[in-house]
Amino acid sequence: MARAVLEITHEGARFIVKAGGPADGHMGREIRAHREWLQPWWSIGCAPRLVRADPEVNLLATRWLPGLLVHGAPAADDPDTFEQAGRLLGRFHRQSTQWDEEFEKRENATALQRLNTEHRIAPQAVAQLRDALASWPEPPAQLVPTHGDWQPRNWLVHDGVAEL
């Protein structure tokens, strides 16, 4: 996956421009997230605000967000960073809820299908997993949006405030 990330300045304002290659399947999801899901964060200054996006050419431009990456920085050892990130994730989750009657059933079926593919799980463990999956309940599931790669390498901290 080829991707270029540039910081640019235009008329005194700073921006981040991301350009993905043709095989960059993540860019479409990132653009959709900016368009549909990040308002709870950018509205409080904790995520960059979308300026322009073109999914046809895998191009995304956002306002620049100040801060340092948490990963590898002192903030990575500060419990407050993780508490703030947790509150931000909760804010993200609360923006939408959807009930899915078949979600657990589909997930269990997917797990069973994956056990039929090549893997390195010991046969005895596979048998135990199959038994467990067969006995798991399949109640309706409450689904919320999720980040999908929620870890300090994707977080910023600026003046002690976590940003995403």
C-alpha positions as CSV (number, residue, x, y, z in Angstrom):
1,M,0.0,0.0,0.0
2,A,1.6,3.2,-1.1
3,R,0.6,6.4,0.8
4,A,2.1,9.8,1.1
5,V,1.4,12.2,4.0
6,L,2.3,15.8,3.6
7,E,2.0,18.8,5.9
8,I,1.3,21.9,3.9
9,T,0.7,25.6,4.7
10,H,-1.8,27.6,2.6
11,E,-2.6,31.2,3.3
12,G,-1.2,30.9,6.8
13,A,-3.2,27.8,7.7
14,R,-1.7,24.3,8.2
15,F,-3.1,21.2,6.6
16,I,-2.4,17.5,6.3
17,V,-2.8,15.9,2.9
18,K,-2.9,12.2,2.5
19,A,-2.7,10.6,-0.9
20,G,-3.1,6.8,-1.3
21,G,-2.1,4.6,-4.2
22,P,-4.6,2.5,-6.2
23,A,-4.2,-0.4,-3.8
24,D,-4.8,1.7,-0.7
25,G,-8.0,0.2,0.6
26,H,-7.9,2.0,3.9
27,M,-8.2,5.5,2.4
28,G,-11.9,5.0,1.5
29,R,-12.6,4.0,5.1
30,E,-10.7,7.0,6.4
31,I,-12.5,9.4,4.2
32,R,-15.9,7.9,5.2
33,A,-14.9,8.2,8.9
34,H,-14.1,11.9,8.4
35,R,-17.3,12.5,6.6
36,E,-19.6,10.5,8.8
37,W,-18.2,9.7,12.2
38,L,-15.5,12.2,13.5
39,Q,-17.8,15.1,14.4
40,P,-17.9,14.2,18.1
41,W,-14.1,14.6,18.2
42,W,-13.4,17.5,15.9
43,S,-16.2,19.5,17.4
44,I,-14.2,19.6,20.7
45,G,-10.8,20.1,19.0
46,C,-9.6,16.5,19.5
47,A,-9.5,15.4,15.8
48,P,-8.6,17.0,12.6
49,R,-11.5,18.5,10.6
50,L,-12.0,17.4,7.1
51,V,-11.4,20.0,4.4
52,R,-11.6,18.1,1.2
53,A,-11.7,14.4,0.1
54,D,-11.9,12.5,-3.1
55,P,-12.3,8.8,-2.7
56,E,-12.0,8.2,-6.5
57,V,-8.3,9.2,-6.3
58,N,-7.6,8.4,-2.7
59,L,-7.0,11.9,-1.6
60,L,-7.8,13.5,1.8
61,A,-7.1,16.9,3.2
62,T,-7.7,17.9,6.9
63,R,-6.8,20.8,9.1
64,W,-3.6,20.2,10.9
65,L,-3.9,19.1,14.5
66,P,-1.1,20.1,16.9
67,G,0.5,17.5,19.1
68,L,3.0,14.8,19.6
69,L,2.5,11.1,19.0
70,V,1.7,9.3,22.2
71,H,3.6,6.2,21.2
72,G,7.2,6.4,22.4
73,A,6.6,9.7,24.3
74,P,6.2,10.2,28.1
75,A,2.4,10.4,27.6
76,A,2.5,6.7,26.8
77,D,3.3,6.0,30.5
78,D,0.7,8.4,31.9
79,P,-2.5,6.8,32.9
80,D,-4.3,10.1,32.3
81,T,-3.6,9.7,28.6
82,F,-5.4,6.4,28.5
83,E,-8.3,7.8,30.6
84,Q,-8.7,10.7,28.2
85,A,-8.5,8.3,25.2
86,G,-11.2,6.1,26.8
87,R,-13.5,9.1,27.3
88,L,-13.0,10.0,23.7
89,L,-13.7,6.5,22.5
90,G,-16.9,6.5,24.6
91,R,-18.0,9.7,23.0
92,F,-17.4,8.1,19.6
93,H,-19.4,5.0,20.5
94,R,-22.4,7.0,21.9
95,Q,-23.1,8.8,18.6
96,S,-24.9,5.8,17.1
97,T,-26.4,2.5,18.3
98,Q,-27.8,-0.2,16.1
99,W,-29.3,-3.6,17.1
100,D,-28.4,-6.6,15.0
101,E,-30.3,-9.8,15.6
102,E,-27.9,-12.0,13.6
103,F,-24.5,-10.5,14.5
104,E,-23.4,-13.1,17.1
105,K,-24.6,-15.9,14.8
106,R,-22.6,-14.5,11.9
107,E,-19.5,-14.1,14.1
108,N,-19.7,-17.6,15.4
109,A,-20.1,-19.0,11.9
110,T,-17.1,-16.9,10.7
111,A,-15.0,-18.3,13.6
112,L,-16.0,-21.9,12.7
113,Q,-15.2,-21.3,9.0
114,R,-11.8,-20.0,9.9
115,L,-11.1,-23.1,11.9
116,N,-11.6,-25.0,8.6
117,T,-8.8,-23.1,7.0
118,E,-5.0,-23.6,7.4
119,H,-3.8,-22.4,10.8
120,R,-1.4,-23.4,13.5
121,I,-3.9,-24.1,16.3
122,A,-3.4,-27.5,17.9
123,P,-6.1,-30.0,17.0
124,Q,-7.1,-30.5,20.7
125,A,-7.6,-26.7,21.0
126,V,-9.6,-26.7,17.7
127,A,-11.9,-29.3,19.2
128,Q,-12.3,-27.2,22.4
129,L,-13.0,-24.1,20.3
130,R,-15.6,-25.8,18.2
131,D,-17.4,-27.1,21.4
132,A,-17.3,-23.6,22.9
133,L,-18.6,-22.0,19.7
134,A,-21.5,-24.5,19.5
135,S,-22.6,-23.6,23.0
136,W,-22.2,-19.8,22.9
137,P,-25.4,-17.8,23.1
138,E,-26.4,-15.7,20.1
139,P,-28.4,-12.9,21.5
140,P,-29.1,-9.6,19.7
141,A,-26.0,-7.4,19.7
142,Q,-25.8,-3.7,20.2
143,L,-23.4,-2.3,17.6
144,V,-21.6,1.0,17.8
145,P,-19.0,2.7,15.6
146,T,-15.5,1.7,16.4
147,H,-12.1,3.0,15.5
148,G,-10.6,-0.3,14.5
149,D,-6.9,0.6,15.3
150,W,-7.3,2.2,18.7
151,Q,-3.8,2.4,20.1
152,P,-1.2,5.1,21.1
153,R,0.5,5.1,17.7
154,N,-2.6,6.8,16.4
155,W,-3.1,9.3,19.3
156,L,-1.6,12.7,19.8
157,V,-1.2,14.7,23.0
158,H,-1.1,18.5,23.0
159,D,-0.6,20.4,26.3
160,G,-1.7,17.3,28.2
161,V,-4.8,16.8,26.2
162,A,-5.3,13.6,24.2
163,E,-6.2,14.0,20.5
164,L,-7.1,11.6,17.8
